[in-house]
Amino acid sequence: MILAHEILHLIKRACSDGDMEVAEKLLQTLELIDARETGAAASHKPLSEAYLAIGKLPAHRRKCQWSH
């Protein structure tokens, strides 16, 4: 789970830098890790935090081809 937290940090950094293409690829990686994890509460998962971080961005900064 440490790797997932590091990727979450990088997603937040990419979002703050405005590099949404990189954020999207990192999110896909985090989704892969999350699919392998079991038993953790959804509210504590890095993937949930990543979605929340992206959701807080202004709409003009979120414009990219998210897979979801």
mmJSON file of the N, C-alpha and C atoms, coordinates in Angstrom:
{"data_MODEL":{"atom_site":{
"group_PDB":["ATOM","ATOM","ATOM","ATOM","ATOM","ATOM","ATOM","ATOM","ATOM","ATOM","ATOM","ATOM","ATOM","ATOM","ATOM","ATOM","ATOM","ATOM","ATOM","ATOM","ATOM","ATOM","ATOM","ATOM","ATOM","ATOM","ATOM","ATOM","ATOM","ATOM","ATOM","ATOM","ATOM","ATOM","ATOM","ATOM","ATOM","ATOM","ATOM","ATOM","ATOM","ATOM","ATOM","ATOM","ATOM","ATOM","ATOM","ATOM","ATOM","ATOM","ATOM","ATOM","ATOM","ATOM","ATOM","ATOM","ATOM","ATOM","ATOM","ATOM","ATOM","ATOM","ATOM","ATOM","ATOM","ATOM","ATOM","ATOM","ATOM","ATOM","ATOM","ATOM","ATOM","ATOM","ATOM","ATOM","ATOM","ATOM","ATOM","ATOM","ATOM","ATOM","ATOM","ATOM","ATOM","ATOM","ATOM","ATOM","ATOM","ATOM","ATOM","ATOM","ATOM","ATOM","ATOM","ATOM","ATOM","ATOM","ATOM","ATOM","ATOM","ATOM","ATOM","ATOM","ATOM","ATOM","ATOM","ATOM","ATOM","ATOM","ATOM","ATOM","ATOM","ATOM","ATOM","ATOM","ATOM","ATOM","ATOM","ATOM","ATOM","ATOM","ATOM","ATOM","ATOM","ATOM","ATOM","ATOM","ATOM","ATOM","ATOM","ATOM","ATOM","ATOM","ATOM","ATOM","ATOM","ATOM","ATOM","ATOM","ATOM","ATOM","ATOM","ATOM","ATOM","ATOM","ATOM","ATOM","ATOM","ATOM","ATOM","ATOM","ATOM","ATOM","ATOM","ATOM","ATOM","ATOM","ATOM","ATOM","ATOM","ATOM","ATOM","ATOM","ATOM","ATOM","ATOM","ATOM","ATOM","ATOM","ATOM","ATOM","ATOM","ATOM","ATOM","ATOM","ATOM","ATOM","ATOM","ATOM","ATOM","ATOM","ATOM","ATOM","ATOM","ATOM","ATOM","ATOM","ATOM","ATOM","ATOM","ATOM","ATOM","ATOM","ATOM","ATOM","ATOM","ATOM","ATOM","ATOM","ATOM","ATOM","ATOM","ATOM"],
"id":[1,2,3,4,5,6,7,8,9,10,11,12,13,14,15,16,17,18,19,20,21,22,23,24,25,26,27,28,29,30,31,32,33,34,35,36,37,38,39,40,41,42,43,44,45,46,47,48,49,50,51,52,53,54,55,56,57,58,59,60,61,62,63,64,65,66,67,68,69,70,71,72,73,74,75,76,77,78,79,80,81,82,83,84,85,86,87,88,89,90,91,92,93,94,95,96,97,98,99,100,101,102,103,104,105,106,107,108,109,110,111,112,113,114,115,116,117,118,119,120,121,122,123,124,125,126,127,128,129,130,131,132,133,134,135,136,137,138,139,140,141,142,143,144,145,146,147,148,149,150,151,152,153,154,155,156,157,158,159,160,161,162,163,164,165,166,167,168,169,170,171,172,173,174,175,176,177,178,179,180,181,182,183,184,185,186,187,188,189,190,191,192,193,194,195,196,197,198,199,200,201,202,203,204],
"type_symbol":["N","C","C","N","C","C","N","C","C","N","C","C","N","C","C","N","C","C","N","C","C","N","C","C","N","C","C","N","C","C","N","C","C","N","C","C","N","C","C","N","C","C","N","C","C","N","C","C","N","C","C","N","C","C","N","C","C","N","C","C","N","C","C","N","C","C","N","C","C","N","C","C","N","C","C","N","C","C","N","C","C","N","C","C","N","C","C","N","C","C","N","C","C","N","C","C","N","C","C","N","C","C","N","C","C","N","C","C","N","C","C","N","C","C","N","C","C","N","C","C","N","C","C","N","C","C","N","C","C","N","C","C","N","C","C","N","C","C","N","C","C","N","C","C","N","C","C","N","C","C","N","C","C","N","C","C","N","C","C","N","C","C","N","C","C","N","C","C","N","C","C","N","C","C","N","C","C","N","C","C","N","C","C","N","C","C","N","C","C","N","C","C","N","C","C","N","C","C","N","C","C","N","C","C"],
"label_atom_id":["N","CA","C","N","CA","C","N","CA","C","N","CA","C","N","CA","C","N","CA","C","N","CA","C","N","CA","C","N","CA","C","N","CA","C","N","CA","C","N","CA","C","N","CA","C","N","CA","C","N","CA","C","N","CA","C","N","CA","C","N","CA","C","N","CA","C","N","CA","C","N","CA","C","N","CA","C","N","CA","C","N","CA","C","N","CA","C","N","CA","C","N","CA","C","N","CA","C","N","CA","C","N","CA","C","N","CA","C","N","CA","C","N","CA","C","N","CA","C","N","CA","C","N","CA","C","N","CA","C","N","CA","C","N","CA","C","N","CA","C","N","CA","C","N","CA","C","N","CA","C","N","CA","C","N","CA","C","N","CA","C","N","CA","C","N","CA","C","N","CA","C","N","CA","C","N","CA","C","N","CA","C","N","CA","C","N","CA","C","N","CA","C","N","CA","C","N","CA","C","N","CA","C","N","CA","C","N","CA","C","N","CA","C","N","CA","C","N","CA","C","N","CA","C","N","CA","C","N","CA","C","N","CA","C","N","CA","C"],
"label_alt_id":[null,null,null,null,null,null,null,null,null,null,null,null,null,null,null,null,null,null,null,null,null,null,null,null,null,null,null,null,null,null,null,null,null,null,null,null,null,null,null,null,null,null,null,null,null,null,null,null,null,null,null,null,null,null,null,null,null,null,null,null,null,null,null,null,null,null,null,null,null,null,null,null,null,null,null,null,null,null,null,null,null,null,null,null,null,null,null,null,null,null,null,null,null,null,null,null,null,null,null,null,null,null,null,null,null,null,null,null,null,null,null,null,null,null,null,null,null,null,null,null,null,null,null,null,null,null,null,null,null,null,null,null,null,null,null,null,null,null,null,null,null,null,null,null,null,null,null,null,null,null,null,null,null,null,null,null,null,null,null,null,null,null,null,null,null,null,null,null,null,null,null,null,null,null,null,null,null,null,null,null,null,null,null,null,null,null,null,null,null,null,null,null,null,null,null,null,null,null,null,null,null,null,null,null],
"label_comp_id":["MET","MET","MET","ILE","ILE","ILE","LEU","LEU","LEU","ALA","ALA","ALA","HIS","HIS","HIS","GLU","GLU","GLU","ILE","ILE","ILE","LEU","LEU","LEU","HIS","HIS","HIS","LEU","LEU","LEU","ILE","ILE","ILE","LYS","LYS","LYS","ARG","ARG","ARG","ALA","ALA","ALA","CYS","CYS","CYS","SER","SER","SER","ASP","ASP","ASP","GLY","GLY","GLY","ASP","ASP","ASP","MET","MET","MET","GLU","GLU","GLU","VAL","VAL","VAL","ALA","ALA","ALA","GLU","GLU","GLU","LYS","LYS","LYS","LEU","LEU","LEU","LEU","LEU","LEU","GLN","GLN","GLN","THR","THR","THR","LEU","LEU","LEU","GLU","GLU","GLU","LEU","LEU","LEU","ILE","ILE","ILE","ASP","ASP","ASP","ALA","ALA","ALA","ARG","ARG","ARG","GLU","GLU","GLU","THR","THR","THR","GLY","GLY","GLY","ALA","ALA","ALA","ALA","ALA","ALA","ALA","ALA","ALA","SER","SER","SER","HIS","HIS","HIS","LYS","LYS","LYS","PRO","PRO","PRO","LEU","LEU","LEU","SER","SER","SER","GLU","GLU","GLU","ALA","ALA","ALA","TYR","TYR","TYR","LEU","LEU","LEU","ALA","ALA","ALA","ILE","ILE","ILE","GLY","GLY","GLY","LYS","LYS","LYS","LEU","LEU","LEU","PRO","PRO","PRO","ALA","ALA","ALA","HIS","HIS","HIS","ARG","ARG","ARG","ARG","ARG","ARG","LYS","LYS","LYS","CYS","CYS","CYS","GLN","GLN","GLN","TRP","TRP","TRP","SER","SER","SER","HIS","HIS","HIS"],
"label_asym_id":["A","A","A","A","A","A","A","A","A","A","A","A","A","A","A","A","A","A","A","A","A","A","A","A","A","A","A","A","A","A","A","A","A","A","A","A","A","A","A","A","A","A","A","A","A","A","A","A","A","A","A","A","A","A","A","A","A","A","A","A","A","A","A","A","A","A","A","A","A","A","A","A","A","A","A","A","A","A","A","A","A","A","A","A","A","A","A","A","A","A","A","A","A","A","A","A","A","A","A","A","A","A","A","A","A","A","A","A","A","A","A","A","A","A","A","A","A","A","A","A","A","A","A","A","A","A","A","A","A","A","A","A","A","A","A","A","A","A","A","A","A","A","A","A","A","A","A","A","A","A","A","A","A","A","A","A","A","A","A","A","A","A","A","A","A","A","A","A","A","A","A","A","A","A","A","A","A","A","A","A","A","A","A","A","A","A","A","A","A","A","A","A","A","A","A","A","A","A","A","A","A","A","A","A"],
"label_entity_id":["1","1","1","1","1","1","1","1","1","1","1","1","1","1","1","1","1","1","1","1","1","1","1","1","1","1","1","1","1","1","1","1","1","1","1","1","1","1","1","1","1","1","1","1","1","1","1","1","1","1","1","1","1","1","1","1","1","1","1","1","1","1","1","1","1","1","1","1","1","1","1","1","1","1","1","1","1","1","1","1","1","1","1","1","1","1","1","1","1","1","1","1","1","1","1","1","1","1","1","1","1","1","1","1","1","1","1","1","1","1","1","1","1","1","1","1","1","1","1","1","1","1","1","1","1","1","1","1","1","1","1","1","1","1","1","1","1","1","1","1","1","1","1","1","1","1","1","1","1","1","1","1","1","1","1","1","1","1","1","1","1","1","1","1","1","1","1","1","1","1","1","1","1","1","1","1","1","1","1","1","1","1","1","1","1","1","1","1","1","1","1","1","1","1","1","1","1","1","1","1","1","1","1","1"],
"label_seq_id":[1,1,1,2,2,2,3,3,3,4,4,4,5,5,5,6,6,6,7,7,7,8,8,8,9,9,9,10,10,10,11,11,11,12,12,12,13,13,13,14,14,14,15,15,15,16,16,16,17,17,17,18,18,18,19,19,19,20,20,20,21,21,21,22,22,22,23,23,23,24,24,24,25,25,25,26,26,26,27,27,27,28,28,28,29,29,29,30,30,30,31,31,31,32,32,32,33,33,33,34,34,34,35,35,35,36,36,36,37,37,37,38,38,38,39,39,39,40,40,40,41,41,41,42,42,42,43,43,43,44,44,44,45,45,45,46,46,46,47,47,47,48,48,48,49,49,49,50,50,50,51,51,51,52,52,52,53,53,53,54,54,54,55,55,55,56,56,56,57,57,57,58,58,58,59,59,59,60,60,60,61,61,61,62,62,62,63,63,63,64,64,64,65,65,65,66,66,66,67,67,67,68,68,68],
"pdbx_PDB_ins_code":[null,null,null,null,null,null,null,null,null,null,null,null,null,null,null,null,null,null,null,null,null,null,null,null,null,null,null,null,null,null,null,null,null,null,null,null,null,null,null,null,null,null,null,null,null,null,null,null,null,null,null,null,null,null,null,null,null,null,null,null,null,null,null,null,null,null,null,null,null,null,null,null,null,null,null,null,null,null,null,null,null,null,null,null,null,null,null,null,null,null,null,null,null,null,null,null,null,null,null,null,null,null,null,null,null,null,null,null,null,null,null,null,null,null,null,null,null,null,null,null,null,null,null,null,null,null,null,null,null,null,null,null,null,null,null,null,null,null,null,null,null,null,null,null,null,null,null,null,null,null,null,null,null,null,null,null,null,null,null,null,null,null,null,null,null,null,null,null,null,null,null,null,null,null,null,null,null,null,null,null,null,null,null,null,null,null,null,null,null,null,null,null,null,null,null,null,null,null,null,null,null,null,null,null],
"Cartn_x":[0.815,0.0,0.861,2.129,3.006,3.141,3.266,3.382,2.153,0.976,-0.255,-0.257,0.25,0.312,1.303,2.384,3.359,2.775,2.033,1.388,0.332,-0.412,-1.388,-0.693,0.439,1.196,1.571,1.999,2.382,1.178,0.021,-1.205,-1.519,-1.456,-1.734,-0.724,0.526,1.572,1.317,0.966,0.67,-0.524,-1.541,-2.707,-2.321,-1.534,-1.143,-0.24,0.514,1.372,0.596,-0.663,-1.49,-1.197,-0.5,-0.157,-1.176,-2.323,-3.421,-3.198,-2.401,-2.097,-1.32,-0.352,0.411,-0.483,-1.319,-2.237,-3.143,-3.606,-4.474,-3.758,-2.53,-1.771,-1.494,-1.175,-0.947,-2.229,-3.36,-4.641,-4.925,-4.617,-4.81,-3.953,-2.744,-1.86,-2.434,-2.94,-3.542,-4.788,-5.547,-6.714,-6.292,-5.193,-4.675,-4.287,-3.576,-3.179,-4.412,-5.392,-6.61,-7.377,-7.384,-8.098,-7.493,-6.238,-5.564,-5.755,-6.1,-6.253,-7.636,-7.702,-8.994,-9.011,-10.203,-10.373,-10.217,-9.741,-9.576,-10.869,-11.172,-12.354,-12.149,-13.176,-13.052,-12.652,-13.107,-12.802,-11.33,-10.618,-9.214,-8.265,-8.818,-7.987,-7.418,-6.179,-5.588,-6.384,-7.014,-7.785,-8.936,-9.63,-10.71,-10.182,-9.042,-8.432,-8.042,-7.571,-7.193,-8.414,-9.517,-10.74,-11.201,-11.112,-11.511,-10.604,-9.313,-8.364,-8.656,-8.949,-9.253,-10.595,-11.55,-12.867,-12.846,-11.85,-11.743,-11.115,-10.545,-9.923,-10.994,-10.689,-11.628,-11.874,-13.058,-13.447,-12.478,-11.958,-11.065,-9.744,-9.367,-8.119,-8.339,-9.594,-9.888,-10.085,-9.981,-10.243,-9.16,-9.453,-8.597,-9.46,-8.912,-9.702,-9.683,-10.343,-10.424,-11.2,-10.784,-11.438,-12.752,-13.033,-14.263,-15.118],
"Cartn_y":[-1.196,0.0,1.264,1.162,2.326,2.869,1.999,2.428,3.239,2.797,3.506,4.919,5.074,6.402,7.302,6.73,7.51,7.946,7.069,7.42,8.501,8.392,9.422,10.778,10.803,12.047,12.603,11.73,12.163,12.663,12.046,12.515,13.933,14.159,15.495,16.5,16.095,16.984,17.293,16.278,16.494,17.431,17.264,18.144,19.582,19.759,21.113,21.757,20.937,21.445,21.63,21.187,21.312,20.268,19.216,18.166,17.027,17.255,16.311,15.023,15.071,13.849,12.866,13.377,12.538,12.078,12.989,12.626,11.479,11.525,10.465,9.112,9.096,7.84,7.311,8.208,7.793,7.256,7.888,7.409,5.996,5.728,4.385,3.364,3.763,2.876,2.63,3.677,3.539,2.663,2.747,1.88,0.415,0.15,-1.22,-1.748,-0.939,-1.338,-1.57,-0.663,-0.768,-2.046,-2.443,-3.656,-4.902,-4.821,-5.958,-5.984,-4.831,-4.727,-5.201,-5.789,-6.19,-5.877,-5.643,-5.505,-4.122,-3.142,-1.798,-1.014,-0.15,0.694,1.669,1.818,2.656,4.084,4.613,6.0,6.194,5.119,5.225,4.832,4.452,4.032,5.229,5.134,6.215,6.53,5.528,5.776,6.738,6.545,7.453,8.863,8.978,10.29,10.937,10.143,10.672,11.232,10.49,10.98,12.28,12.349,13.57,14.737,14.498,15.563,16.094,15.196,15.612,16.342,15.855,16.485,17.895,18.233,19.572,20.577,20.091,20.996,21.789,23.023,23.775,23.007,23.133,22.357,22.538,23.728,23.953,23.21,22.854,22.104,20.614,20.151,18.725,18.233,19.087,18.699,17.774,16.522,15.504,14.285,13.267,12.098,11.059,11.373,10.414,9.204,8.061,6.825,6.594,7.45,7.273,8.496],
"Cartn_z":[0.0,0.0,0.0,0.366,0.365,-1.054,-2.036,-3.421,-3.827,-3.439,-3.782,-3.197,-1.987,-1.364,-2.101,-2.564,-3.333,-4.667,-5.303,-6.568,-6.333,-5.243,-4.896,-4.769,-4.1,-3.951,-5.33,-6.224,-7.569,-8.371,-8.175,-8.838,-8.39,-7.088,-6.554,-7.088,-7.192,-7.725,-9.191,-9.976,-11.392,-11.557,-10.722,-10.789,-10.45,-9.415,-9.022,-10.073,-10.803,-11.876,-13.187,-13.199,-14.39,-15.453,-15.102,-16.067,-15.958,-16.555,-16.399,-17.186,-18.224,-18.975,-18.086,-17.346,-16.422,-15.274,-14.765,-13.682,-14.11,-15.356,-15.862,-15.891,-16.369,-16.417,-15.012,-14.099,-12.716,-12.09,-12.416,-11.908,-12.408,-13.668,-14.209,-13.462,-13.119,-12.348,-10.969,-10.353,-9.027,-9.081,-10.157,-10.325,-10.413,-11.08,-11.177,-9.797,-9.041,-7.68,-6.83,-6.927,-6.13,-6.447,-7.706,-8.102,-7.446,-7.095,-6.457,-4.938,-4.366,-2.914,-2.486,-1.31,-0.749,0.735,1.255,2.692,3.271,2.533,3.07,2.861,3.805,3.684,2.533,1.711,0.51,0.849,1.955,2.295,2.655,2.911,3.284,2.146,1.028,-0.085,-0.829,-1.259,-2.049,-3.318,-3.929,-5.136,-4.853,-3.742,-3.37,-3.172,-2.536,-2.322,-3.644,-4.585,-5.897,-6.617,-6.596,-7.23,-6.575,-5.265,-4.562,-4.927,-5.027,-5.384,-6.784,-7.701,-9.073,-9.119,-8.349,-8.31,-7.763,-6.957,-6.379,-7.333,-8.44,-9.404,-10.14,-10.527,-11.374,-12.671,-13.221,-14.399,-15.562,-15.774,-16.913,-16.76,-15.542,-15.33,-15.424,-15.363,-15.42,-16.838,-17.812,-19.193,-19.72,-19.704,-20.292,-20.541,-21.064,-21.443,-20.332,-19.213,-18.119,-18.589,-18.135,-18.55,-17.804,-16.791,-15.992,-16.068],
"occupancy":[1.0,1.0,1.0,1.0,1.0,1.0,1.0,1.0,1.0,1.0,1.0,1.0,1.0,1.0,1.0,1.0,1.0,1.0,1.0,1.0,1.0,1.0,1.0,1.0,1.0,1.0,1.0,1.0,1.0,1.0,1.0,1.0,1.0,1.0,1.0,1.0,1.0,1.0,1.0,1.0,1.0,1.0,1.0,1.0,1.0,1.0,1.0,1.0,1.0,1.0,1.0,1.0,1.0,1.0,1.0,1.0,1.0,1.0,1.0,1.0,1.0,1.0,1.0,1.0,1.0,1.0,1.0,1.0,1.0,1.0,1.0,1.0,1.0,1.0,1.0,1.0,1.0,1.0,1.0,1.0,1.0,1.0,1.0,1.0,1.0,1.0,1.0,1.0,1.0,1.0,1.0,1.0,1.0,1.0,1.0,1.0,1.0,1.0,1.0,1.0,1.0,1.0,1.0,1.0,1.0,1.0,1.0,1.0,1.0,1.0,1.0,1.0,1.0,1.0,1.0,1.0,1.0,1.0,1.0,1.0,1.0,1.0,1.0,1.0,1.0,1.0,1.0,1.0,1.0,1.0,1.0,1.0,1.0,1.0,1.0,1.0,1.0,1.0,1.0,1.0,1.0,1.0,1.0,1.0,1.0,1.0,1.0,1.0,1.0,1.0,1.0,1.0,1.0,1.0,1.0,1.0,1.0,1.0,1.0,1.0,1.0,1.0,1.0,1.0,1.0,1.0,1.0,1.0,1.0,1.0,1.0,1.0,1.0,1.0,1.0,1.0,1.0,1.0,1.0,1.0,1.0,1.0,1.0,1.0,1.0,1.0,1.0,1.0,1.0,1.0,1.0,1.0,1.0,1.0,1.0,1.0,1.0,1.0,1.0,1.0,1.0,1.0,1.0,1.0],
"B_iso_or_equiv":[0.0,0.0,0.0,0.0,0.0,0.0,0.0,0.0,0.0,0.0,0.0,0.0,0.0,0.0,0.0,0.0,0.0,0.0,0.0,0.0,0.0,0.0,0.0,0.0,0.0,0.0,0.0,0.0,0.0,0.0,0.0,0.0,0.0,0.0,0.0,0.0,0.0,0.0,0.0,0.0,0.0,0.0,0.0,0.0,0.0,0.0,0.0,0.0,0.0,0.0,0.0,0.0,0.0,0.0,0.0,0.0,0.0,0.0,0.0,0.0,0.0,0.0,0.0,0.0,0.0,0.0,0.0,0.0,0.0,0.0,0.0,0.0,0.0,0.0,0.0,0.0,0.0,0.0,0.0,0.0,0.0,0.0,0.0,0.0,0.0,0.0,0.0,0.0,0.0,0.0,0.0,0.0,0.0,0.0,0.0,0.0,0.0,0.0,0.0,0.0,0.0,0.0,0.0,0.0,0.0,0.0,0.0,0.0,0.0,0.0,0.0,0.0,0.0,0.0,0.0,0.0,0.0,0.0,0.0,0.0,0.0,0.0,0.0,0.0,0.0,0.0,0.0,0.0,0.0,0.0,0.0,0.0,0.0,0.0,0.0,0.0,0.0,0.0,0.0,0.0,0.0,0.0,0.0,0.0,0.0,0.0,0.0,0.0,0.0,0.0,0.0,0.0,0.0,0.0,0.0,0.0,0.0,0.0,0.0,0.0,0.0,0.0,0.0,0.0,0.0,0.0,0.0,0.0,0.0,0.0,0.0,0.0,0.0,0.0,0.0,0.0,0.0,0.0,0.0,0.0,0.0,0.0,0.0,0.0,0.0,0.0,0.0,0.0,0.0,0.0,0.0,0.0,0.0,0.0,0.0,0.0,0.0,0.0,0.0,0.0,0.0,0.0,0.0,0.0],
"pdbx_formal_charge":[null,null,null,null,null,null,null,null,null,null,null,null,null,null,null,null,null,null,null,null,null,null,null,null,null,null,null,null,null,null,null,null,null,null,null,null,null,null,null,null,null,null,null,null,null,null,null,null,null,null,null,null,null,null,null,null,null,null,null,null,null,null,null,null,null,null,null,null,null,null,null,null,null,null,null,null,null,null,null,null,null,null,null,null,null,null,null,null,null,null,null,null,null,null,null,null,null,null,null,null,null,null,null,null,null,null,null,null,null,null,null,null,null,null,null,null,null,null,null,null,null,null,null,null,null,null,null,null,null,null,null,null,null,null,null,null,null,null,null,null,null,null,null,null,null,null,null,null,null,null,null,null,null,null,null,null,null,null,null,null,null,null,null,null,null,null,null,null,null,null,null,null,null,null,null,null,null,null,null,null,null,null,null,null,null,null,null,null,null,null,null,null,null,null,null,null,null,null,null,null,null,null,null,null],
"auth_seq_id":[1,1,1,2,2,2,3,3,3,4,4,4,5,5,5,6,6,6,7,7,7,8,8,8,9,9,9,10,10,10,11,11,11,12,12,12,13,13,13,14,14,14,15,15,15,16,16,16,17,17,17,18,18,18,19,19,19,20,20,20,21,21,21,22,22,22,23,23,23,24,24,24,25,25,25,26,26,26,27,27,27,28,28,28,29,29,29,30,30,30,31,31,31,32,32,32,33,33,33,34,34,34,35,35,35,36,36,36,37,37,37,38,38,38,39,39,39,40,40,40,41,41,41,42,42,42,43,43,43,44,44,44,45,45,45,46,46,46,47,47,47,48,48,48,49,49,49,50,50,50,51,51,51,52,52,52,53,53,53,54,54,54,55,55,55,56,56,56,57,57,57,58,58,58,59,59,59,60,60,60,61,61,61,62,62,62,63,63,63,64,64,64,65,65,65,66,66,66,67,67,67,68,68,68],
"auth_comp_id":["MET","MET","MET","ILE","ILE","ILE","LEU","LEU","LEU","ALA","ALA","ALA","HIS","HIS","HIS","GLU","GLU","GLU","ILE","ILE","ILE","LEU","LEU","LEU","HIS","HIS","HIS","LEU","LEU","LEU","ILE","ILE","ILE","LYS","LYS","LYS","ARG","ARG","ARG","ALA","ALA","ALA","CYS","CYS","CYS","SER","SER","SER","ASP","ASP","ASP","GLY","GLY","GLY","ASP","ASP","ASP","MET","MET","MET","GLU","GLU","GLU","VAL","VAL","VAL","ALA","ALA","ALA","GLU","GLU","GLU","LYS","LYS","LYS","LEU","LEU","LEU","LEU","LEU","LEU","GLN","GLN","GLN","THR","THR","THR","LEU","LEU","LEU","GLU","GLU","GLU","LEU","LEU","LEU","ILE","ILE","ILE","ASP","ASP","ASP","ALA","ALA","ALA","ARG","ARG","ARG","GLU","GLU","GLU","THR","THR","THR","GLY","GLY","GLY","ALA","ALA","ALA","ALA","ALA","ALA","ALA","ALA","ALA","SER","SER","SER","HIS","HIS","HIS","LYS","LYS","LYS","PRO","PRO","PRO","LEU","LEU","LEU","SER","SER","SER","GLU","GLU","GLU","ALA","ALA","ALA","TYR","TYR","TYR","LEU","LEU","LEU","ALA","ALA","ALA","ILE","ILE","ILE","GLY","GLY","GLY","LYS","LYS","LYS","LEU","LEU","LEU","PRO","PRO","PRO","ALA","ALA","ALA","HIS","HIS","HIS","ARG","ARG","ARG","ARG","ARG","ARG","LYS","LYS","LYS","CYS","CYS","CYS","GLN","GLN","GLN","TRP","TRP","TRP","SER","SER","SER","HIS","HIS","HIS"],
"auth_asym_id":["A","A","A","A","A","A","A","A","A","A","A","A","A","A","A","A","A","A","A","A","A","A","A","A","A","A","A","A","A","A","A","A","A","A","A","A","A","A","A","A","A","A","A","A","A","A","A","A","A","A","A","A","A","A","A","A","A","A","A","A","A","A","A","A","A","A","A","A","A","A","A","A","A","A","A","A","A","A","A","A","A","A","A","A","A","A","A","A","A","A","A","A","A","A","A","A","A","A","A","A","A","A","A","A","A","A","A","A","A","A","A","A","A","A","A","A","A","A","A","A","A","A","A","A","A","A","A","A","A","A","A","A","A","A","A","A","A","A","A","A","A","A","A","A","A","A","A","A","A","A","A","A","A","A","A","A","A","A","A","A","A","A","A","A","A","A","A","A","A","A","A","A","A","A","A","A","A","A","A","A","A","A","A","A","A","A","A","A","A","A","A","A","A","A","A","A","A","A","A","A","A","A","A","A"],
"auth_atom_id":["N","CA","C","N","CA","C","N","CA","C","N","CA","C","N","CA","C","N","CA","C","N","CA","C","N","CA","C","N","CA","C","N","CA","C","N","CA","C","N","CA","C","N","CA","C","N","CA","C","N","CA","C","N","CA","C","N","CA","C","N","CA","C","N","CA","C","N","CA","C","N","CA","C","N","CA","C","N","CA","C","N","CA","C","N","CA","C","N","CA","C","N","CA","C","N","CA","C","N","CA","C","N","CA","C","N","CA","C","N","CA","C","N","CA","C","N","CA","C","N","CA","C","N","CA","C","N","CA","C","N","CA","C","N","CA","C","N","CA","C","N","CA","C","N","CA","C","N","CA","C","N","CA","C","N","CA","C","N","CA","C","N","CA","C","N","CA","C","N","CA","C","N","CA","C","N","CA","C","N","CA","C","N","CA","C","N","CA","C","N","CA","C","N","CA","C","N","CA","C","N","CA","C","N","CA","C","N","CA","C","N","CA","C","N","CA","C","N","CA","C","N","CA","C","N","CA","C","N","CA","C","N","CA","C","N","CA","C"],
"pdbx_PDB_model_num":[1,1,1,1,1,1,1,1,1,1,1,1,1,1,1,1,1,1,1,1,1,1,1,1,1,1,1,1,1,1,1,1,1,1,1,1,1,1,1,1,1,1,1,1,1,1,1,1,1,1,1,1,1,1,1,1,1,1,1,1,1,1,1,1,1,1,1,1,1,1,1,1,1,1,1,1,1,1,1,1,1,1,1,1,1,1,1,1,1,1,1,1,1,1,1,1,1,1,1,1,1,1,1,1,1,1,1,1,1,1,1,1,1,1,1,1,1,1,1,1,1,1,1,1,1,1,1,1,1,1,1,1,1,1,1,1,1,1,1,1,1,1,1,1,1,1,1,1,1,1,1,1,1,1,1,1,1,1,1,1,1,1,1,1,1,1,1,1,1,1,1,1,1,1,1,1,1,1,1,1,1,1,1,1,1,1,1,1,1,1,1,1,1,1,1,1,1,1,1,1,1,1,1,1]
}}}
